[in-house]
Amino acid sequence: MTWVTVLLVPEDDPKRKKVLEACRYCQANDPTFQYQPNEGIKIFSRNKNQAYKRGMYFHKKFGVYFEVYYKA
């Protein structure tokens, strides 16, 4: 059971570099934090609550929008 937070940051957005740096920092300091930089940056979480909290963190810190969905 995996929940995915997709950060909607286009490739040409100047914020993308800072968001990816924050993702690398989170991954280095939190063993449960895993992400995948695609068109949108995908962050994998164990539950819905954690997925929304991670999305809100990036929204508040960088002003990016996000979507959360369940991946079986």
HTML snippet that shows the backbone in 3Dmol.js (N, CA, C, O; Angstrom):
<script src="https://3Dmol.org/build/3Dmol-min.js"></script>
<div id="view" style="width:600px;height:400px;position:relative"></div>
<script>
const pdb = `
ATOM      1  N   MET A   1       0.839  -1.176   0.000  1.00  0.00           N
ATOM      2  CA  MET A   1       0.000   0.000   0.000  1.00  0.00           C
ATOM      3  C   MET A   1       0.883   1.239   0.000  1.00  0.00           C
ATOM      4  O   MET A   1       1.644   1.468   0.940  1.00  0.00           O
ATOM      5  N   THR A   2       0.779   2.037  -1.061  1.00  0.00           N
ATOM      6  CA  THR A   2       1.607   3.225  -1.197  1.00  0.00           C
ATOM      7  C   THR A   2       0.753   4.412  -1.610  1.00  0.00           C
ATOM      8  O   THR A   2      -0.117   4.299  -2.474  1.00  0.00           O
ATOM      9  N   TRP A   3       1.009   5.530  -0.992  1.00  0.00           N
ATOM     10  CA  TRP A   3       0.378   6.785  -1.366  1.00  0.00           C
ATOM     11  C   TRP A   3       1.427   7.632  -2.059  1.00  0.00           C
ATOM     12  O   TRP A   3       2.589   7.646  -1.654  1.00  0.00           O
ATOM     13  N   VAL A   4       1.023   8.332  -3.096  1.00  0.00           N
ATOM     14  CA  VAL A   4       1.951   9.132  -3.885  1.00  0.00           C
ATOM     15  C   VAL A   4       1.508  10.588  -3.862  1.00  0.00           C
ATOM     16  O   VAL A   4       0.351  10.909  -4.134  1.00  0.00           O
ATOM     17  N   THR A   5       2.448  11.457  -3.532  1.00  0.00           N
ATOM     18  CA  THR A   5       2.245  12.897  -3.625  1.00  0.00           C
ATOM     19  C   THR A   5       2.984  13.360  -4.869  1.00  0.00           C
ATOM     20  O   THR A   5       4.187  13.135  -4.996  1.00  0.00           O
ATOM     21  N   VAL A   6       2.285  13.997  -5.776  1.00  0.00           N
ATOM     22  CA  VAL A   6       2.918  14.521  -6.988  1.00  0.00           C
ATOM     23  C   VAL A   6       3.010  16.033  -6.864  1.00  0.00           C
ATOM     24  O   VAL A   6       1.997  16.731  -6.820  1.00  0.00           O
ATOM     25  N   LEU A   7       4.239  16.524  -6.810  1.00  0.00           N
ATOM     26  CA  LEU A   7       4.472  17.966  -6.780  1.00  0.00           C
ATOM     27  C   LEU A   7       4.444  18.467  -8.214  1.00  0.00           C
ATOM     28  O   LEU A   7       5.219  18.001  -9.049  1.00  0.00           O
ATOM     29  N   LEU A   8       3.573  19.395  -8.501  1.00  0.00           N
ATOM     30  CA  LEU A   8       3.377  19.884  -9.862  1.00  0.00           C
ATOM     31  C   LEU A   8       4.342  21.041 -10.131  1.00  0.00           C
ATOM     32  O   LEU A   8       3.987  22.214 -10.019  1.00  0.00           O
ATOM     33  N   VAL A   9       5.568  20.672 -10.488  1.00  0.00           N
ATOM     34  CA  VAL A   9       6.614  21.653 -10.758  1.00  0.00           C
ATOM     35  C   VAL A   9       7.143  21.382 -12.165  1.00  0.00           C
ATOM     36  O   VAL A   9       7.832  20.382 -12.368  1.00  0.00           O
ATOM     37  N   PRO A  10       6.845  22.238 -13.141  1.00  0.00           N
ATOM     38  CA  PRO A  10       7.327  22.022 -14.503  1.00  0.00           C
ATOM     39  C   PRO A  10       8.857  22.033 -14.583  1.00  0.00           C
ATOM     40  O   PRO A  10       9.538  22.600 -13.728  1.00  0.00           O
ATOM     41  N   GLU A  11       9.370  21.396 -15.623  1.00  0.00           N
ATOM     42  CA  GLU A  11      10.827  21.304 -15.818  1.00  0.00           C
ATOM     43  C   GLU A  11      11.490  22.686 -15.892  1.00  0.00           C
ATOM     44  O   GLU A  11      12.613  22.859 -15.419  1.00  0.00           O
ATOM     45  N   ASP A  12      10.811  23.654 -16.474  1.00  0.00           N
ATOM     46  CA  ASP A  12      11.417  24.967 -16.676  1.00  0.00           C
ATOM     47  C   ASP A  12      11.166  25.950 -15.529  1.00  0.00           C
ATOM     48  O   ASP A  12      11.575  27.108 -15.609  1.00  0.00           O
ATOM     49  N   ASP A  13      10.508  25.504 -14.483  1.00  0.00           N
ATOM     50  CA  ASP A  13      10.221  26.370 -13.330  1.00  0.00           C
ATOM     51  C   ASP A  13      11.486  26.555 -12.500  1.00  0.00           C
ATOM     52  O   ASP A  13      12.124  25.568 -12.134  1.00  0.00           O
ATOM     53  N   PRO A  14      11.867  27.803 -12.192  1.00  0.00           N
ATOM     54  CA  PRO A  14      13.085  28.029 -11.401  1.00  0.00           C
ATOM     55  C   PRO A  14      13.015  27.436  -9.986  1.00  0.00           C
ATOM     56  O   PRO A  14      14.052  27.187  -9.370  1.00  0.00           O
ATOM     57  N   LYS A  15      11.800  27.208  -9.468  1.00  0.00           N
ATOM     58  CA  LYS A  15      11.656  26.614  -8.132  1.00  0.00           C
ATOM     59  C   LYS A  15      12.056  25.139  -8.113  1.00  0.00           C
ATOM     60  O   LYS A  15      12.380  24.602  -7.053  1.00  0.00           O
ATOM     61  N   ARG A  16      12.039  24.484  -9.265  1.00  0.00           N
ATOM     62  CA  ARG A  16      12.262  23.041  -9.336  1.00  0.00           C
ATOM     63  C   ARG A  16      13.607  22.638  -8.711  1.00  0.00           C
ATOM     64  O   ARG A  16      13.684  21.635  -8.002  1.00  0.00           O
ATOM     65  N   LYS A  17      14.648  23.406  -8.969  1.00  0.00           N
ATOM     66  CA  LYS A  17      15.974  23.081  -8.428  1.00  0.00           C
ATOM     67  C   LYS A  17      15.955  23.095  -6.900  1.00  0.00           C
ATOM     68  O   LYS A  17      16.517  22.203  -6.265  1.00  0.00           O
ATOM     69  N   LYS A  18      15.313  24.101  -6.309  1.00  0.00           N
ATOM     70  CA  LYS A  18      15.251  24.187  -4.848  1.00  0.00           C
ATOM     71  C   LYS A  18      14.383  23.077  -4.261  1.00  0.00           C
ATOM     72  O   LYS A  18      14.693  22.538  -3.199  1.00  0.00           O
ATOM     73  N   VAL A  19      13.306  22.740  -4.948  1.00  0.00           N
ATOM     74  CA  VAL A  19      12.443  21.648  -4.484  1.00  0.00           C
ATOM     75  C   VAL A  19      13.212  20.329  -4.508  1.00  0.00           C
ATOM     76  O   VAL A  19      13.118  19.542  -3.566  1.00  0.00           O
ATOM     77  N   LEU A  20      13.972  20.082  -5.573  1.00  0.00           N
ATOM     78  CA  LEU A  20      14.761  18.847  -5.657  1.00  0.00           C
ATOM     79  C   LEU A  20      15.855  18.810  -4.589  1.00  0.00           C
ATOM     80  O   LEU A  20      16.149  17.745  -4.046  1.00  0.00           O
ATOM     81  N   GLU A  21      16.452  19.944  -4.288  1.00  0.00           N
ATOM     82  CA  GLU A  21      17.448  20.002  -3.206  1.00  0.00           C
ATOM     83  C   GLU A  21      16.803  19.640  -1.875  1.00  0.00           C
ATOM     84  O   GLU A  21      17.388  18.907  -1.076  1.00  0.00           O
ATOM     85  N   ALA A  22      15.597  20.155  -1.635  1.00  0.00           N
ATOM     86  CA  ALA A  22      14.879  19.829  -0.400  1.00  0.00           C
ATOM     87  C   ALA A  22      14.538  18.346  -0.352  1.00  0.00           C
ATOM     88  O   ALA A  22      14.610  17.732   0.712  1.00  0.00           O
ATOM     89  N   CYS A  23      14.168  17.762  -1.486  1.00  0.00           N
ATOM     90  CA  CYS A  23      13.877  16.320  -1.539  1.00  0.00           C
ATOM     91  C   CYS A  23      15.120  15.498  -1.209  1.00  0.00           C
ATOM     92  O   CYS A  23      15.044  14.522  -0.462  1.00  0.00           O
ATOM     93  N   ARG A  24      16.255  15.891  -1.763  1.00  0.00           N
ATOM     94  CA  ARG A  24      17.507  15.174  -1.468  1.00  0.00           C
ATOM     95  C   ARG A  24      17.847  15.280   0.020  1.00  0.00           C
ATOM     96  O   ARG A  24      18.277  14.301   0.630  1.00  0.00           O
ATOM     97  N   TYR A  25      17.658  16.453   0.597  1.00  0.00           N
ATOM     98  CA  TYR A  25      17.912  16.650   2.021  1.00  0.00           C
ATOM     99  C   TYR A  25      16.991  15.764   2.863  1.00  0.00           C
ATOM    100  O   TYR A  25      17.441  15.104   3.799  1.00  0.00           O
ATOM    101  N   CYS A  26      15.706  15.753   2.525  1.00  0.00           N
ATOM    102  CA  CYS A  26      14.740  14.927   3.271  1.00  0.00           C
ATOM    103  C   CYS A  26      15.090  13.451   3.163  1.00  0.00           C
ATOM    104  O   CYS A  26      15.009  12.718   4.148  1.00  0.00           O
ATOM    105  N   GLN A  27      15.475  13.015   1.978  1.00  0.00           N
ATOM    106  CA  GLN A  27      15.818  11.609   1.776  1.00  0.00           C
ATOM    107  C   GLN A  27      17.072  11.230   2.574  1.00  0.00           C
ATOM    108  O   GLN A  27      17.164  10.114   3.086  1.00  0.00           O
ATOM    109  N   ALA A  28      18.020  12.137   2.679  1.00  0.00           N
ATOM    110  CA  ALA A  28      19.247  11.862   3.425  1.00  0.00           C
ATOM    111  C   ALA A  28      18.991  11.770   4.924  1.00  0.00           C
ATOM    112  O   ALA A  28      19.706  11.063   5.633  1.00  0.00           O
ATOM    113  N   ASN A  29      17.969  12.485   5.413  1.00  0.00           N
ATOM    114  CA  ASN A  29      17.718  12.541   6.850  1.00  0.00           C
ATOM    115  C   ASN A  29      16.528  11.718   7.324  1.00  0.00           C
ATOM    116  O   ASN A  29      16.342  11.544   8.528  1.00  0.00           O
ATOM    117  N   ASP A  30      15.727  11.214   6.409  1.00  0.00           N
ATOM    118  CA  ASP A  30      14.543  10.427   6.760  1.00  0.00           C
ATOM    119  C   ASP A  30      14.506   9.171   5.900  1.00  0.00           C
ATOM    120  O   ASP A  30      14.264   9.258   4.697  1.00  0.00           O
ATOM    121  N   PRO A  31      14.741   8.014   6.491  1.00  0.00           N
ATOM    122  CA  PRO A  31      14.784   6.774   5.696  1.00  0.00           C
ATOM    123  C   PRO A  31      13.446   6.419   5.040  1.00  0.00           C
ATOM    124  O   PRO A  31      13.429   5.616   4.106  1.00  0.00           O
ATOM    125  N   THR A  32      12.329   6.989   5.497  1.00  0.00           N
ATOM    126  CA  THR A  32      11.033   6.685   4.892  1.00  0.00           C
ATOM    127  C   THR A  32      10.721   7.601   3.706  1.00  0.00           C
ATOM    128  O   THR A  32       9.739   7.376   2.997  1.00  0.00           O
ATOM    129  N   PHE A  33      11.535   8.619   3.484  1.00  0.00           N
ATOM    130  CA  PHE A  33      11.280   9.577   2.407  1.00  0.00           C
ATOM    131  C   PHE A  33      11.943   9.090   1.128  1.00  0.00           C
ATOM    132  O   PHE A  33      13.167   8.986   1.044  1.00  0.00           O
ATOM    133  N   GLN A  34      11.114   8.793   0.134  1.00  0.00           N
ATOM    134  CA  GLN A  34      11.627   8.399  -1.187  1.00  0.00           C
ATOM    135  C   GLN A  34      10.902   9.213  -2.235  1.00  0.00           C
ATOM    136  O   GLN A  34       9.698   9.447  -2.134  1.00  0.00           O
ATOM    137  N   TYR A  35      11.640   9.644  -3.242  1.00  0.00           N
ATOM    138  CA  TYR A  35      11.037  10.448  -4.294  1.00  0.00           C
ATOM    139  C   TYR A  35      11.586  10.035  -5.652  1.00  0.00           C
ATOM    140  O   TYR A  35      12.587   9.326  -5.758  1.00  0.00           O
ATOM    141  N   GLN A  36      10.894  10.502  -6.687  1.00  0.00           N
ATOM    142  CA  GLN A  36      11.278  10.187  -8.054  1.00  0.00           C
ATOM    143  C   GLN A  36      11.021  11.432  -8.905  1.00  0.00           C
ATOM    144  O   GLN A  36       9.869  11.826  -9.084  1.00  0.00           O
ATOM    145  N   PRO A  37      12.073  12.054  -9.429  1.00  0.00           N
ATOM    146  CA  PRO A  37      11.854  13.259 -10.239  1.00  0.00           C
ATOM    147  C   PRO A  37      11.457  12.898 -11.669  1.00  0.00           C
ATOM    148  O   PRO A  37      12.291  12.462 -12.463  1.00  0.00           O
ATOM    149  N   ASN A  38      10.191  13.083 -11.985  1.00  0.00           N
ATOM    150  CA  ASN A  38       9.684  12.895 -13.342  1.00  0.00           C
ATOM    151  C   ASN A  38       9.179  14.246 -13.819  1.00  0.00           C
ATOM    152  O   ASN A  38       9.735  15.281 -13.449  1.00  0.00           O
ATOM    153  N   GLU A  39       8.125  14.248 -14.642  1.00  0.00           N
ATOM    154  CA  GLU A  39       7.522  15.520 -15.044  1.00  0.00           C
ATOM    155  C   GLU A  39       7.069  16.268 -13.798  1.00  0.00           C
ATOM    156  O   GLU A  39       7.360  17.453 -13.633  1.00  0.00           O
ATOM    157  N   GLY A  40       6.360  15.573 -12.931  1.00  0.00           N
ATOM    158  CA  GLY A  40       6.055  16.059 -11.598  1.00  0.00           C
ATOM    159  C   GLY A  40       6.940  15.270 -10.648  1.00  0.00           C
ATOM    160  O   GLY A  40       7.320  14.143 -10.967  1.00  0.00           O
ATOM    161  N   ILE A  41       7.270  15.807  -9.529  1.00  0.00           N
ATOM    162  CA  ILE A  41       8.131  15.097  -8.583  1.00  0.00           C
ATOM    163  C   ILE A  41       7.240  14.209  -7.726  1.00  0.00           C
ATOM    164  O   ILE A  41       6.354  14.707  -7.031  1.00  0.00           O
ATOM    165  N   LYS A  42       7.465  12.892  -7.768  1.00  0.00           N
ATOM    166  CA  LYS A  42       6.646  11.942  -7.017  1.00  0.00           C
ATOM    167  C   LYS A  42       7.321  11.625  -5.687  1.00  0.00           C
ATOM    168  O   LYS A  42       8.504  11.286  -5.641  1.00  0.00           O
ATOM    169  N   ILE A  43       6.551  11.740  -4.607  1.00  0.00           N
ATOM    170  CA  ILE A  43       7.024  11.399  -3.267  1.00  0.00           C
ATOM    171  C   ILE A  43       6.156  10.257  -2.761  1.00  0.00           C
ATOM    172  O   ILE A  43       4.929  10.341  -2.799  1.00  0.00           O
ATOM    173  N   PHE A  44       6.788   9.196  -2.289  1.00  0.00           N
ATOM    174  CA  PHE A  44       6.071   8.004  -1.847  1.00  0.00           C
ATOM    175  C   PHE A  44       5.918   7.994  -0.332  1.00  0.00           C
ATOM    176  O   PHE A  44       6.863   8.285   0.402  1.00  0.00           O
ATOM    177  N   SER A  45       4.713   7.654   0.128  1.00  0.00           N
ATOM    178  CA  SER A  45       4.408   7.650   1.562  1.00  0.00           C
ATOM    179  C   SER A  45       3.674   6.372   1.936  1.00  0.00           C
ATOM    180  O   SER A  45       3.113   5.689   1.079  1.00  0.00           O
ATOM    181  N   ARG A  46       3.683   6.059   3.226  1.00  0.00           N
ATOM    182  CA  ARG A  46       3.027   4.840   3.720  1.00  0.00           C
ATOM    183  C   ARG A  46       1.535   4.998   3.921  1.00  0.00           C
ATOM    184  O   ARG A  46       0.788   4.025   3.825  1.00  0.00           O
ATOM    185  N   ASN A  47       1.085   6.235   4.202  1.00  0.00           N
ATOM    186  CA  ASN A  47      -0.342   6.430   4.436  1.00  0.00           C
ATOM    187  C   ASN A  47      -0.786   7.784   3.897  1.00  0.00           C
ATOM    188  O   ASN A  47       0.034   8.636   3.553  1.00  0.00           O
ATOM    189  N   LYS A  48      -2.095   7.961   3.834  1.00  0.00           N
ATOM    190  CA  LYS A  48      -2.693   9.160   3.260  1.00  0.00           C
ATOM    191  C   LYS A  48      -2.312  10.415   4.039  1.00  0.00           C
ATOM    192  O   LYS A  48      -2.005  11.448   3.444  1.00  0.00           O
ATOM    193  N   ASN A  49      -2.332  10.329   5.355  1.00  0.00           N
ATOM    194  CA  ASN A  49      -2.014  11.473   6.198  1.00  0.00           C
ATOM    195  C   ASN A  49      -0.591  11.972   5.935  1.00  0.00           C
ATOM    196  O   ASN A  49      -0.362  13.170   5.775  1.00  0.00           O
ATOM    197  N   GLN A  50       0.349  11.045   5.892  1.00  0.00           N
ATOM    198  CA  GLN A  50       1.742  11.410   5.642  1.00  0.00           C
ATOM    199  C   GLN A  50       1.893  12.028   4.246  1.00  0.00           C
ATOM    200  O   GLN A  50       2.643  12.988   4.072  1.00  0.00           O
ATOM    201  N   ALA A  51       1.192  11.487   3.267  1.00  0.00           N
ATOM    202  CA  ALA A  51       1.263  12.004   1.901  1.00  0.00           C
ATOM    203  C   ALA A  51       0.780  13.449   1.840  1.00  0.00           C
ATOM    204  O   ALA A  51       1.412  14.288   1.198  1.00  0.00           O
ATOM    205  N   TYR A  52      -0.342  13.746   2.510  1.00  0.00           N
ATOM    206  CA  TYR A  52      -0.854  15.117   2.516  1.00  0.00           C
ATOM    207  C   TYR A  52       0.061  16.064   3.292  1.00  0.00           C
ATOM    208  O   TYR A  52       0.257  17.207   2.882  1.00  0.00           O
ATOM    209  N   LYS A  53       0.613  15.602   4.395  1.00  0.00           N
ATOM    210  CA  LYS A  53       1.521  16.455   5.174  1.00  0.00           C
ATOM    211  C   LYS A  53       2.766  16.814   4.367  1.00  0.00           C
ATOM    212  O   LYS A  53       3.242  17.948   4.413  1.00  0.00           O
ATOM    213  N   ARG A  54       3.286  15.839   3.630  1.00  0.00           N
ATOM    214  CA  ARG A  54       4.464  16.114   2.801  1.00  0.00           C
ATOM    215  C   ARG A  54       4.119  17.095   1.682  1.00  0.00           C
ATOM    216  O   ARG A  54       4.904  17.993   1.379  1.00  0.00           O
ATOM    217  N   GLY A  55       2.968  16.928   1.078  1.00  0.00           N
ATOM    218  CA  GLY A  55       2.541  17.853   0.038  1.00  0.00           C
ATOM    219  C   GLY A  55       2.358  19.264   0.579  1.00  0.00           C
ATOM    220  O   GLY A  55       2.768  20.233  -0.059  1.00  0.00           O
ATOM    221  N   MET A  56       1.743  19.382   1.751  1.00  0.00           N
ATOM    222  CA  MET A  56       1.531  20.694   2.355  1.00  0.00           C
ATOM    223  C   MET A  56       2.853  21.353   2.744  1.00  0.00           C
ATOM    224  O   MET A  56       2.989  22.574   2.655  1.00  0.00           O
ATOM    225  N   TYR A  57       3.819  20.557   3.172  1.00  0.00           N
ATOM    226  CA  TYR A  57       5.138  21.111   3.501  1.00  0.00           C
ATOM    227  C   TYR A  57       5.729  21.817   2.273  1.00  0.00           C
ATOM    228  O   TYR A  57       6.187  22.956   2.363  1.00  0.00           O
ATOM    229  N   PHE A  58       5.714  21.132   1.138  1.00  0.00           N
ATOM    230  CA  PHE A  58       6.290  21.720  -0.074  1.00  0.00           C
ATOM    231  C   PHE A  58       5.436  22.879  -0.592  1.00  0.00           C
ATOM    232  O   PHE A  58       5.968  23.830  -1.163  1.00  0.00           O
ATOM    233  N   HIS A  59       4.132  22.808  -0.401  1.00  0.00           N
ATOM    234  CA  HIS A  59       3.264  23.906  -0.823  1.00  0.00           C
ATOM    235  C   HIS A  59       3.544  25.164   0.009  1.00  0.00           C
ATOM    236  O   HIS A  59       3.641  26.264  -0.535  1.00  0.00           O
ATOM    237  N   LYS A  60       3.672  24.997   1.315  1.00  0.00           N
ATOM    238  CA  LYS A  60       3.929  26.150   2.190  1.00  0.00           C
ATOM    239  C   LYS A  60       5.333  26.708   2.004  1.00  0.00           C
ATOM    240  O   LYS A  60       5.527  27.924   2.023  1.00  0.00           O
ATOM    241  N   LYS A  61       6.306  25.832   1.824  1.00  0.00           N
ATOM    242  CA  LYS A  61       7.695  26.267   1.722  1.00  0.00           C
ATOM    243  C   LYS A  61       8.027  26.871   0.347  1.00  0.00           C
ATOM    244  O   LYS A  61       8.749  27.864   0.268  1.00  0.00           O
ATOM    245  N   PHE A  62       7.504  26.276  -0.730  1.00  0.00           N
ATOM    246  CA  PHE A  62       7.879  26.690  -2.080  1.00  0.00           C
ATOM    247  C   PHE A  62       6.718  27.222  -2.928  1.00  0.00           C
ATOM    248  O   PHE A  62       6.941  27.740  -4.021  1.00  0.00           O
ATOM    249  N   GLY A  63       5.490  27.097  -2.434  1.00  0.00           N
ATOM    250  CA  GLY A  63       4.347  27.583  -3.196  1.00  0.00           C
ATOM    251  C   GLY A  63       3.953  26.701  -4.366  1.00  0.00           C
ATOM    252  O   GLY A  63       3.270  27.159  -5.282  1.00  0.00           O
ATOM    253  N   VAL A  64       4.371  25.447  -4.350  1.00  0.00           N
ATOM    254  CA  VAL A  64       4.014  24.532  -5.442  1.00  0.00           C
ATOM    255  C   VAL A  64       2.722  23.796  -5.098  1.00  0.00           C
ATOM    256  O   VAL A  64       2.407  23.583  -3.927  1.00  0.00           O
ATOM    257  N   TYR A  65       1.997  23.421  -6.114  1.00  0.00           N
ATOM    258  CA  TYR A  65       0.764  22.665  -5.915  1.00  0.00           C
ATOM    259  C   TYR A  65       1.059  21.173  -5.987  1.00  0.00           C
ATOM    260  O   TYR A  65       2.094  20.752  -6.504  1.00  0.00           O
ATOM    261  N   PHE A  66       0.130  20.380  -5.457  1.00  0.00           N
ATOM    262  CA  PHE A  66       0.355  18.940  -5.408  1.00  0.00           C
ATOM    263  C   PHE A  66      -0.952  18.177  -5.535  1.00  0.00           C
ATOM    264  O   PHE A  66      -2.039  18.719  -5.333  1.00  0.00           O
ATOM    265  N   GLU A  67      -0.813  16.904  -5.874  1.00  0.00           N
ATOM    266  CA  GLU A  67      -1.925  15.964  -5.920  1.00  0.00           C
ATOM    267  C   GLU A  67      -1.518  14.738  -5.121  1.00  0.00           C
ATOM    268  O   GLU A  67      -0.337  14.395  -5.061  1.00  0.00           O
ATOM    269  N   VAL A  68      -2.486  14.078  -4.509  1.00  0.00           N
ATOM    270  CA  VAL A  68      -2.220  12.859  -3.759  1.00  0.00           C
ATOM    271  C   VAL A  68      -3.118  11.763  -4.315  1.00  0.00           C
ATOM    272  O   VAL A  68      -4.313  11.971  -4.526  1.00  0.00           O
ATOM    273  N   TYR A  69      -2.529  10.594  -4.550  1.00  0.00           N
ATOM    274  CA  TYR A  69      -3.338   9.456  -4.988  1.00  0.00           C
ATOM    275  C   TYR A  69      -2.782   8.162  -4.420  1.00  0.00           C
ATOM    276  O   TYR A  69      -1.640   8.095  -3.965  1.00  0.00           O
ATOM    277  N   TYR A  70      -3.619   7.141  -4.461  1.00  0.00           N
ATOM    278  CA  TYR A  70      -3.280   5.818  -3.926  1.00  0.00           C
ATOM    279  C   TYR A  70      -2.767   4.943  -5.048  1.00  0.00           C
ATOM    280  O   TYR A  70      -3.345   4.905  -6.134  1.00  0.00           O
ATOM    281  N   LYS A  71      -1.683   4.241  -4.783  1.00  0.00           N
ATOM    282  CA  LYS A  71      -1.107   3.323  -5.767  1.00  0.00           C
ATOM    283  C   LYS A  71      -1.052   1.945  -5.127  1.00  0.00           C
ATOM    284  O   LYS A  71      -0.330   1.742  -4.151  1.00  0.00           O
ATOM    285  N   ALA A  72      -1.797   1.012  -5.659  1.00  0.00           N
ATOM    286  CA  ALA A  72      -1.866  -0.349  -5.092  1.00  0.00           C
ATOM    287  C   ALA A  72      -0.612  -1.133  -5.382  1.00  0.00           C
ATOM    288  O   ALA A  72      -0.501  -2.291  -4.980  1.00  0.00           O
TER     289      ALA A  72
END
`;
const viewer = $3Dmol.createViewer("view");
viewer.addModel(pdb, "pdb");
viewer.setStyle({}, {cartoon: {color: "spectrum"}});
viewer.zoomTo();
viewer.render();
</script>
